[in-house]
Amino acid sequence: MPPAGRGLAALGGPIMSGAVLIVGIGTVLLLGAAGLLAATLCGVDVLGGGTPAGRPDRWRPTRTHAIALGVGVVMWLVSAWPVMGLATGVLVLLMPDLLARKSGTQVHNELLGALAGWVRRLADLMRSGAVTSLQDALVRSADTAPELVAGPVRRLAARIGPQGPETALLAFADEVADPIGDRIVMALLIRHRQGGSGLPDVLTQLAAEIDVDIQGQRQTDAERYRLVVNVRVLVVLTVVMWVGAKFFMGTLMAHYDTVTGQLELAAVLGLFLVSMMWIRAKVRFVGGARLLGDQMKVRP
């Protein structure tokens, strides 16, 4: 056998062994992803033990993580490109924000609008003389609260009787979990603790300030969210191009079957994913710091 032939034969064993190893690992990961997906969809806590006290921010897998893992492994096995599988999994994690019908700012503005509407109705109730106390006004406001905050307001009204206004208001602030909600609760807490008049005017002014904030955020978000339409087209074209090139132009893409090709592909797809992450960061809403921290919840 010529030296070149013997060299190819010698390399054949390692190459076949590597292929078998890749297929074996991929199969194991695929089965694991399927099990994780099934468990997550059934509501099983795959980490076990729940979230321990004092560690509320512990990472927990979600359905999106399970789906991303499964899709990534399938893409790896189908394409025989580990880098493609990894990139596809990361892209699946980014898709919910990139394909959302509304930006995070739009969703937040809807919540703020609902809070402003509730505050105005609460102020109108207190001005009308139909209620005799703040507690009565809070309970009565649950009947006309806007839909987005109707649930928290009803639970606020239900808590007032057995827990008292202060505890109920703080629980409401935690449920809304927004700095604007904290400002509303702080105004109500001051009235409850110190008494006095003028609360309807304070609430009306606060609602007007919320409207101004919403208008400013809408203008900024309208310009920023135009990126999303272009991103959706870019993502679809990119995926179609790479999948089509892999399966219908095999000779052209054969270079990426090598280790060097995979490293080059990792650089290309890495830049693509980084750009997607940057755009996602632009369309996601990042709320401000809460005003009602634990130190402010202690009774004076």
Secondary structure, DSSP 8 states (H G I E B T S, - for coil): --HHHHHHHHHHHHHHHHHHHHHHHHHHHHHHHHHHHHHHHTT--TT-S---TT-TT-----HHHHHHHHHHHHHHHHH--HHHHHHHHHHHHHHHHHT-SS-HHHHHHHHHHHHHHHHHHHHHHHHHT--SSHHHHHHHHTTS--HHHHHHHHHHHHHHHHH-HHHHHHHHHHHH-SHHHHHHHHHHHHHHHH--S-HHHHHHHHHHHHHHHHHHHHHHHHHHTHHHHHHHHHHHHHHHHHHHHHHH-TTTTGGGGSHHHHHHHHHHHHHHHHHHHHHHHHHS------S--GGGSS--
